[in-house]
Amino acid sequence: MRPTQRLVLVAVLASSGVAACKSRERASTSPEVSGMLALDGKPLVVTRCVPGRGVTTFVELVTAAGKLRFEDRQLFWNRDVEAVTRGDQLECEKLDRSWGGGQRPDGSSYFRGTLDFRCTGTAGALVGNVTADCGQITAEERRSLDENRDKTRAAQAVDAGF
């Protein structure tokens, strides 16, 4: 099934309860991002996916309303898409993540991962379930990310007693 044919269900936490809306539109015009992102129940279109490196690897998902930044196991929102700062830290009721990334010798970065979250901040309620593959990941980098993911899952299975 092509992405444009998929029905995207957007579950939005509202002050009066949980509301759901359906959309046939892609949540992203960026070929590097799929899934959904909403601010106060309004779907956001991700126009750019920007990986980077500060203290740790991070990714920014840029929309017309602002940018969402995942860094150091936390989410941040900044209404100013041109700002170099992280923005306001979000308080998350749910933040499931699986990711990998790095920085190349030339200083460029890459990021691959999924973020499934329900958070609030000064901007409002942010909800999302996105998959990002940013920074033109090479075949060698992809193999390394896959190996690291497999090792992490194996260690988690041992820790869980499986």
Salt bridges, closest charged atoms under 4 A:
GLU60 OE2 - LYS67 NZ 3.51
GLU60 OE2 - ARG69 NH1 2.90
GLU71 OE1 - ARG69 NE 2.97
GLU71 OE1 - ARG86 NH1 3.53
GLU93 OE2 - ARG118 NH2 3.23
ASP116 OD2 - LYS94 NZ 2.98
ASP133 OD2 - ARG142 NH1 3.07
GLU141 OE2 - ARG104 NE 2.65
ASP146 OD1 - ARG112 NH2 2.84
ASP146 OD1 - ARG149 NH2 3.20
